[in-house]
């Protein structure tokens, strides 16, 4: 199949074909899933943890016995008092992780799927995609170092960068930059993504207790249950960084009022792929002044004037454009 994939369109058609094939999980896929599971648990596992793994992998004790036996015979696992990956098993797990994260990045940049769908689709494809296809996608993406959630993508030689984790306590009235959002728990990931949070989002925490975290982001106020922090890695933003981040005091374009002008300071980090490219092509670029030309009778979409052209955007598109009114005034004073 690789020989037929010469461009993005062909690759996407081939991908859709693979995704619509029989979804039955065979023994080989379960073995590979278990290899990744052990790797992510620290490359070792006690026998008591195997029962928990069986639940997570949706199999039973007999199925786990068959999986472990096959991996031991393949030389990818040792089974003594604990289960441990061999060097061969580690390499196999890393190849799967590389395939998964490259494909997630591909979905983020070149598909219309929602972020909550990326993980499941990439999980299916990691078992099917060939090494040649992986490298074609990686080349198309510019050989990315991280997936859309901030997880490092193993290099072709299977080296892995450390995940950024801050040891500093999270306190109210402080700025934080999100470095990673875990997507294993789909419900929790969807809750986080609905707020527009993703890798590189910068938030201002206004309150935090043992129940919830409240924060400002892109001109709006949000809250998340404290359990959401289990899926988020963040680093504190230093004072000297804030001056170079005009977007932290911006609001979403959907809050622009008729008769006002505001200056675009950027697009939200949650804006990816085709929509990001389209907004930039339409003139919603940093430095452009935008105003409202005409709202529709129902208020959605709204026609905005940017760079001399009237462009209609729906709210779900306009929310990704970040603007500041004070930046227009500063520019006018300079002129």
N, C-alpha and C positions, 0 to 999 in steps of 0.2 A: 504494500500500500504506500510505503514511503515514496516510491518513485513517482506516484501520481500527485503528490502534494508539492506544488510549485509556488503557491502563494497563499495568502490568508484565507481567501474564499474557498479554495480547494481544501485547505486544512480544516476549516470549520465544517464543511459538508461531510468530510470524513469523520470528524468528531461526532457529529450528530448521528451518523450511522452507527458508530460504536455504542453510543449512549442508549440507542433504542434496541440494542440486541437483548437477548435473554439475560435477565437480571439475577438469575440464580447464582448464589455464592457457592463456588465449588471448594473442594478441600484445599487446593493450592492457594486460593485467595485467603482462606482462613489461616493457613500457615503463615502467609505473608503479613496478615493483620496481627498475628500473635508476635511475630518478629518485631514489628514496630512497637507493639504494646510493651514488650519487655525492654526494648531500647529506651523508650520514653519513661520507663520506671527506674532507669538507672542501670540497665543491662543485666540485672539480676532479679530473681523473684523467689520468694519462699513458696513452699508447696501449699501453704494456707492461702496465699494470694492467687493461686491458680483458680480456685472456685469463684473469686471475684472477677477474674479475667473471663471466665466462662460466661458469666452474666453479661459483661460488657460486650463480648463478642457474639452474644446470642447463640450460644451452643451449650452442650451439657458436659458432664464429667467424662462420659465415654468419648465425646468428640474431642475434648482436650487431651485425653490419653492418646488418641490417634494423632493429633497435631504434634504433641511433644515427641512421640515416637518417630514420626516422619522427619522432624527437624534434627533429632539426635542422629538418625541414620544418614542424613544429608551432611552431617558435620557442622551444623550451624548452631547447635545447642548442646550443652552438657547438662546432665541430670544427676546430681548427687543429693546432698542435703538441701541445696538450692538449685534453681535453674539459672544458667548463665549463658549468655551469648558468647560464641567463639568469635575469633576475628572474622571468619567467613560470614557468620551471622550478622555481625555489626555492619559489614560492608553491604550485605543484602538489604538490611534495614535502611541504611543511608541512601541507597539507590531508590528505594520506595519513597522515602521522605523527599528526596530531590525531585522525583517525578511529580509527587503531590503538590509541592510548593510552586514548582514552575507552572503547573497547569492552573493552580489557583490564580497566579499572577496573570496568566493568559486570559482567564475568565474575567478578571477585574478590568483588564485593559481592552479586551476585544469582544465582549459579549454583553448582552443586555440582562443577564441574570442578576437577581438581587444578591447582596452579600451573604444572606443566610443560606443561599443555595450553593455557594462556591465549594464549601467543604465536602458536601455529599457527592457532588459531581466529580471533584478532583479525586475523591476516594475511589470511585469506580474506575476512573481512568488510570490511576497509578498502577493498577494490575495489568493494564492492556497496552499502554503506550510503549513503543519500542525506544531503545536508546537513540536511534537516529532521529525519531520524531521529537524526542525531548530536546535534542540539540538544535533542531530546526526552530522549535518554539523559543528556546533560550536566545538564539540568535535574533529572531524577530523582535524579542523584547529588549534587546540590548544587553543580554547576559546579566539579569538583575541579581543583586546580592540578597534581597529580602522579598518575602511574599507580601501580599497586601495587608496582612495582619501584623507584620513586623518580625516574623520568624525568619531567621537566616536560612538561605537556600544553600545546601551543601554544594561545593564547587565540583567541577567534573572529576577532580581527584578525590572527592568526598571529604574534604576538609570543611569544618563547620565553625563559624564565628560564634563567640559567646553571646547569649541573649542579655541585653541591657536590663539590669535590675538595680533599682536604687534602694539603699538600706536606710534612707532617711525617713523619719515618721511623717505621715501626712497630717498637716494641720490646716485649720481655717485661715482665710485671708492670705493665701499663698498661690502662686502660679505653678502649674505642672504641665509637662508635655508627655503625651501618651507615646510610648515606644512600642507597645505590643498589645493586641487584643486577642485573647484565646478564643477559638471558635469550636472547641470540642463539645461544649454544652450549647446546643442550638438555641434553646429558649433564652438563655442568658445572653448569648451573643446577639440575638435579634433585639433584645431589650436595649442593649448598648448601642447597636447600629441605628436604631430608631431615633436616637438622640443626635445622630450625625457624627458620633465619635469613631475615630479610626486612628491608625498610626499617624503621628505628627500633629494631631489635634492638641491645641493649647487651651487649658481650662483654668478658671479662677475659682478655687474652692471657697465658698462662703460659710459653710457649716458642715461639720462632720461629727457623728456620734456613733453609738453602737448599733444603730438601726439604719441610718441613711447618710448619704453624702449629697449635699446641695452645692451647685456650682453654676457659674455663668459661662456661656459658650456662644460665640457668634451673635452676641446681642440678646440672647434669650436666657431664661433661668430654667434649670433642670434639676431633677433629683434622681438618684439611683439607690436601690437598696445596698447596704454595706457589703452584701455578699457579691455584688458585681465587681468589687475590687479583686476578688479571687481570679478574675479573668483579665485584669488590666495591669500592665506594667507601666510605670510612669517615672519620670525623672524631674526634679525641681528645676525651674527656669531661673537662671541667675538674673540679678538686676540689670547687668550690662547687656543681656540679651534682649530685654524688653523693648529697648529703643529701636531695635532692628525688626520688630514684629508689629507693624502698624495694624495688622489684621486682628490683633487681640482686642482692640477697642472698636472693631467694626460691627455692623449688624447685617443681617441678611436682606437682600434686595426686596423681599416681599413686604418689608416694613416701610418702604419708601412711600411718601404721601404725594398726592397731586400738587403741583406747583413747587415742589422741592427739587433741588439738584444735589447729587452726591457723587463722590469720586470712588471708582472701583479700586480696591487695594489688593484684590486677588480672588481666587476661587477657593472654595472650601476643600480641605484635603480629602473629604469624602466624595468629591466629584471626580470620577474616573472615566477612563475609556472614551467611548464615542461621544458621550454628552460633554465631557470636558473639551474635547477637540472641537465640537460644534460650537460651544459657547465662545471659545477663543476665536474661531473663524468668523463668528458673527460680530466681533468687535468688543466683547466683554472682557477686555484685557486690563491689566493693571495700569492706572493713570487715566483711563477714559472717564469722562463725566457722563452720568446717566440721569434721565428724568422720565416722567410718565407722559406719554403722548395721549393715550386713550385707554381707559379700562373697558372691558366688555360689559354688557348689561348685567351679567351674573357675577362680575368681578374677577373672573378667571377664564381665559388668560388676560394678561395686561400687555398693552403695546408700550414698549420702552423706547426712548430715543437715545441712541448711542452712536457716536461718530457720524452724525448726520442722517442716520437711517432709523426707521421705525421697525422694531423687532418685537413680535409677540412671543411671550413666554408664559407657560403655565406655572403655577406656584411651585410645583414639584421640581421645576427646572430653575426658577428664579431664586429659590432658597440657597442655591450653591454659590451665588454671586455675593461677595462681601463688599460693603460700601461704607464710606464715612463722609458725613456732611462737613465736618471741620476741615477735612483735607481739601475741599473745594475752596473754602475761605482762605486757607493758608496759601494756596496757589495764586488766588486772585491778589492777595496782598503783595506777593513777590513780583507779580506783573505790574 
